[in-house]
Amino acid sequence: MSGPFPFASGQGTVLDDDQKVTPLELFFDLVFVFAMTQVSSFLAHNLSWIGVVRGVGLLAVLWWAWVTYSWLTNAIPAEEALPARVVILAAMAVMLVVALAVPDAFGDDGVLFGLAYFVVRVSHVVLYALATDPETRAAVIRLAPGFLLGPALLIPAGFLDGPLQGLLWVVALAIDYGVPLVRGVSGFTIQAGHFVERHRLILIIALGESIVAIGIGVDSGGLPLSPAVVGAALSGIVLVIALWWLYFDYVVLAAERRLASATGEARAALARDSYSYLHLPMVAGIIFVALGIEQTLAHIGEPLGPVPAVALGGGSALYLLGHVLFRLRDTGTVSMLRLAVAGGACLVVPIATQLAAPLPLAVLVVLFVGLAGVETARSEFRRTVRD
């Protein structure tokens, strides 16, 4: 049975396991680079607890849009099929509107944000349903009510403010994130290598935000490049390097092997849990660390405020907690060392509100570089993965 697209039949809908990430996918991700920058900027201009909650909501919405399209491009060779390519590029253009509306998504641009986001998500569901084989099409249709209702609720939320607006956002996210968990992901076929590579790249994008934050922090502080400023900037980049090391050294290798070893519905469920769900706290942690680094560099010689302090220490802890949960879901084991360092990162929060800004950052550098060094030299799990 064939559909309106040339690849919507038989084995043509399934990519080989050695399928690489395409230029179209990388191009599509560029709009999410801008979207993440907008979230970082939103947080920097809303240094309050309600600002943090809203920032998390924005990130969760944007992340789920990226997740749904990562499943789509894993299932169909969108770059080879002209109609699919056009739909994805059109969704990219509308996603730019979503990103532009992020700074005032809870204010005057709320309706625009909701409408544009709904169009992005409708495009995903329609293309997924039309361009895949009957089994996958049935799976998408099973999830479609939740995938469309959740985003649709963001439109009326744009007309509201205060608690009612917040309630609609919570309900929308609960429906959108909950439907794959409640209704399951049977019927979806996951190409392991391609799927893992997509998530590696989005994590690189998030880490890139932390590097950009270093430059923004120096510029916004209006400070000369004194030894203190340069030292703090170097501490920031070393912390980002440690974050990269802790994911790419062996964690992602073990996860790829685990995903490749699973089959059928078990593989789809593992992809949903380990990547679609559990990579969000990692990305959120990185963005919060970026905020903490930016505020550190913008306020050299001063203690951080409560929100930047929580962003710096709590974001670092959240990143490691995401790793711990990722490993627990994949292997059923827990890294007690990473849990301990996450606890140490939380203890940096009260320190950051009392001591001058570069010192808490230096403490985190010691913790994370030390963790990376100990694991590299002594971790049996790492040795097993890399040998």
C-alpha positions in Angstrom: 0.0 0.0 0.0 1.5 3.3 -1.0 0.8 6.8 0.2 1.1 10.3 -1.5 4.8 10.3 -1.0 7.2 8.1 -3.0 8.7 6.5 0.1 5.5 5.6 1.9 5.4 1.9 1.2 7.1 -1.2 2.3 10.8 -1.1 3.3 11.1 2.4 1.8 9.9 3.9 5.1 12.6 2.4 7.2 16.1 3.9 7.1 19.1 1.7 7.3 20.8 1.5 10.7 23.8 3.3 9.3 21.7 6.3 8.2 23.6 9.5 8.9 22.2 12.8 10.0 21.4 14.8 6.9 22.1 18.4 6.0 18.4 19.1 6.1 18.2 18.0 9.7 21.3 20.1 10.7 19.7 23.0 8.8 16.4 22.5 10.7 18.3 22.5 14.0 19.6 26.0 13.4 16.2 27.5 14.3 16.5 25.7 17.6 19.9 27.2 18.2 18.1 30.6 18.0 15.2 29.3 20.1 17.6 28.2 22.9 19.3 31.6 22.7 15.9 33.2 23.2 15.2 31.1 26.3 18.6 31.9 27.8 17.9 35.6 27.1 14.4 35.3 28.6 15.9 33.8 31.8 18.6 36.5 32.0 15.9 39.3 31.8 13.6 37.5 34.2 15.7 36.8 37.3 12.9 35.8 39.5 11.3 32.5 40.6 8.3 33.0 38.3 10.8 33.8 35.5 12.6 30.5 36.1 9.3 28.6 36.1 8.2 30.3 32.8 11.7 29.7 31.3 11.4 26.0 32.1 8.0 25.9 30.5 9.3 27.6 27.4 12.2 25.2 27.2 9.9 22.2 27.7 7.6 23.3 24.8 10.5 24.0 22.4 12.2 20.7 23.4 9.1 18.7 22.6 8.8 20.3 19.2 12.4 19.3 18.4 11.8 15.8 19.8 8.8 15.1 17.7 10.6 16.2 14.5 13.6 14.0 15.5 11.3 11.0 15.5 9.9 12.1 12.2 13.2 12.4 10.4 14.3 9.1 11.9 11.4 7.5 10.2 11.4 9.0 6.8 14.2 10.1 4.3 12.9 13.7 4.3 15.8 15.1 2.3 15.2 12.7 -0.5 11.5 13.3 -0.8 10.6 16.8 -2.1 7.2 17.1 -0.5 8.5 16.1 2.9 11.5 18.5 2.5 9.2 21.4 1.7 7.0 20.6 4.7 9.9 20.5 7.1 11.4 23.7 5.7 8.0 25.4 6.1 7.9 24.2 9.7 11.3 25.6 10.2 10.1 29.0 9.0 7.1 28.9 11.4 9.4 27.7 14.2 11.4 30.9 13.7 8.2 32.9 14.5 7.8 30.8 17.6 11.3 31.6 18.7 10.8 35.3 18.0 7.8 35.3 20.2 9.6 33.6 23.1 10.6 36.9 25.0 7.0 37.9 25.4 5.3 34.5 25.2 3.5 35.2 28.5 2.6 38.7 27.5 1.6 40.5 24.3 3.0 37.8 22.0 1.3 34.9 23.7 -1.3 34.3 21.1 1.2 34.5 18.2 3.4 32.1 20.1 0.6 29.6 20.6 -0.7 29.9 17.0 2.7 29.4 15.4 3.6 26.6 17.7 0.3 24.8 16.9 1.1 25.1 13.2 4.5 23.5 13.7 3.0 20.6 15.6 0.1 20.1 13.1 2.6 20.0 10.3 4.5 17.3 12.1 1.5 15.1 12.7 0.2 15.5 9.1 3.5 14.7 7.5 4.1 11.7 9.9 0.7 10.3 9.1 0.9 10.7 5.3 4.5 9.7 4.7 4.9 6.5 6.8 3.8 2.9 6.5 0.4 1.8 7.8 1.8 0.5 11.1 3.6 3.8 11.9 0.6 5.8 10.6 -1.7 4.0 13.0 0.8 4.7 15.9 0.9 8.4 15.0 -2.9 8.6 14.8 -3.2 7.0 18.2 -1.0 9.8 19.7 -2.3 12.6 17.5 -5.2 13.8 19.9 -2.7 14.5 22.7 -0.1 15.9 20.3 -2.6 18.4 19.0 -4.7 19.1 22.1 -1.6 20.1 24.2 -0.3 22.7 21.7 -3.8 23.9 21.0 -4.2 24.9 24.7 -1.3 27.4 24.3 -3.5 29.5 22.0 -6.2 30.4 24.6 -3.4 30.7 27.2 -2.1 33.6 25.2 -5.3 35.5 25.9 -4.9 35.1 29.6 -2.4 36.0 32.3 -1.6 35.1 35.9 -2.6 31.7 37.4 -5.1 30.8 34.7 -2.5 31.2 32.0 0.0 29.1 34.1 -2.6 26.4 34.6 -3.2 26.1 30.9 0.5 25.8 30.2 0.8 23.0 32.9 -2.2 21.1 31.4 -0.8 21.5 27.9 2.6 20.2 28.8 1.1 17.3 30.8 -1.0 16.2 27.9 1.7 16.6 25.3 4.4 14.8 27.3 2.0 12.3 28.8 0.4 10.8 25.7 3.4 8.8 24.6 3.8 7.4 28.1 0.1 6.5 28.6 -0.7 5.3 25.1 2.7 3.8 24.3 5.0 3.9 21.3 4.3 0.5 19.7 4.4 0.8 16.0 7.3 3.2 15.8 10.6 2.0 14.3 13.8 3.6 15.6 17.1 3.6 13.7 19.5 3.6 16.7 22.6 5.1 15.2 20.8 8.0 13.6 18.6 8.6 16.7 21.6 8.8 19.0 23.5 11.1 16.7 20.6 13.6 16.6 20.7 13.8 20.4 24.5 14.2 20.5 24.2 17.2 18.2 21.4 18.9 20.1 23.5 18.5 23.3 26.4 20.2 21.4 24.0 23.0 20.5 23.1 23.4 24.2 26.8 23.4 25.2 27.4 26.0 22.6 25.0 28.3 24.4 27.2 28.1 27.5 30.2 29.2 25.5 28.2 32.1 24.0 27.1 33.0 27.6 30.7 33.6 28.5 31.1 36.3 25.9 27.7 37.8 26.8 28.6 37.9 30.4 31.9 39.8 29.7 30.1 42.2 27.4 27.1 42.9 29.7 29.4 43.6 32.6 31.3 46.2 30.7 34.5 45.2 32.4 38.0 45.4 31.0 39.8 42.1 30.4 41.5 42.1 33.7 43.2 38.9 35.1 40.0 38.3 37.2 37.7 38.5 34.2 40.0 36.3 32.0 40.4 33.8 34.9 36.6 33.6 35.4 36.1 33.2 31.6 38.6 30.4 31.5 36.9 28.8 34.5 33.6 28.9 32.6 35.1 27.3 29.5 36.8 24.6 31.6 33.4 23.8 33.2 31.7 23.5 29.8 34.5 21.2 28.7 33.9 19.0 31.7 30.2 18.9 30.9 31.1 17.8 27.4 33.5 15.2 28.6 31.1 13.6 31.1 28.6 12.9 28.3 30.7 12.2 25.3 33.6 10.3 26.8 31.6 7.1 27.4 28.0 7.7 28.5 26.7 8.2 25.0 28.7 5.2 23.7 27.1 2.9 26.2 23.7 4.3 25.5 24.0 3.8 21.8 25.0 0.1 22.2 22.0 -0.4 24.6 19.6 1.2 22.2 21.0 -0.8 19.3 20.7 -4.1 21.2 16.9 -3.5 21.9 14.3 -4.4 19.3 10.8 -3.5 18.3 8.6 -1.8 20.9 11.3 -2.2 23.6 13.7 0.0 21.5 11.0 2.6 20.9 10.2 2.8 24.6 13.9 3.1 25.4 14.3 5.9 22.9 11.3 7.7 24.4 12.5 7.4 27.9 16.2 7.8 27.6 16.3 10.4 24.9 12.9 12.2 24.5 12.3 12.5 28.3 15.7 12.2 30.1 17.7 14.4 27.8 15.5 17.3 28.8 17.0 17.7 32.3 20.5 17.6 30.7 19.7 20.3 28.3 17.9 22.4 31.0 20.9 21.9 33.3 23.3 23.2 30.6 21.1 26.3 29.9 20.9 27.1 33.6 24.7 26.6 34.0 25.0 29.1 31.0 22.9 31.6 32.9 25.0 31.1 36.0 28.2 31.6 34.1 26.9 34.7 32.4 25.8 36.3 35.7 29.1 35.4 37.2 31.0 37.2 34.6 28.6 40.2 34.6 29.1 40.6 38.4 32.8 39.9 39.0 33.6 40.5 42.7 30.0 40.3 43.9 28.0 37.4 45.3 25.3 36.1 43.0 21.7 36.6 43.6 19.5 33.7 44.6 18.3 32.8 41.1 21.7 33.0 39.4 23.2 31.0 42.3 20.6 28.2 41.9 21.1 28.3 38.1 24.8 27.8 38.5 24.9 25.1 41.2 21.4 23.7 40.7 21.9 23.5 36.9 25.1 21.6 37.3 23.4 19.2 39.7 20.4 18.8 37.3 22.8 18.0 34.4 24.4 15.1 36.4 21.0 13.9 37.7 19.9 13.6 34.1 23.0 11.4 33.5 22.2 9.3 36.5 18.6 8.7 35.4 19.7 8.1 31.8 22.1 5.3 33.0 19.5 3.9 35.4 16.9 3.6 32.6 19.5 2.1 30.2 21.4 -0.3 32.5 19.5 -0.5 35.8 22.7 0.8 37.6 23.5 4.1 39.3 26.7 6.1 39.4 27.0 7.0 43.1 30.0 9.2 42.3 28.0 11.4 40.0 25.2 11.5 42.6 27.7 12.7 45.2 29.1 15.4 42.9 25.5 16.5 42.1 25.0 16.9 45.8 28.3 18.9 46.0 27.0 21.1 43.3 23.9 21.9 45.3 26.0 22.9 48.2 27.6 25.6 45.9 24.3 27.4 45.8 24.5 29.0 49.4 28.2 29.6 48.8 27.5 31.6 45.7 25.1 33.9 47.5 27.8 34.7 50.1 31.2 34.7 48.3 32.4 36.7 45.3 31.2 35.4 42.0 34.3 33.7 40.6 34.9 31.5 43.6 31.7 29.3 43.4 32.4 28.8 39.7 36.0 27.7 40.6 34.5 25.2 43.1 32.3 23.7 40.4 35.3 23.4 38.1 37.2 21.5 40.7 34.2 19.2 41.3 33.5 18.5 37.6 37.1 18.2 36.4 37.8 16.0 39.4 34.8 13.8 38.5 35.9 13.5 34.9 39.4 12.7 35.9 38.5 10.0 38.5 36.1 8.3 36.0 38.6 8.4 33.2 41.3 6.8 35.4 39.3 4.4 37.6 35.8 3.7 36.3 35.3 0.0 35.4 32.1 0.9 33.6 34.0 3.3 31.4 36.7 0.8 30.7 34.2 -1.8 29.7 32.5 0.6 27.3 35.6 1.9 25.6 37.7 -1.3 25.4 
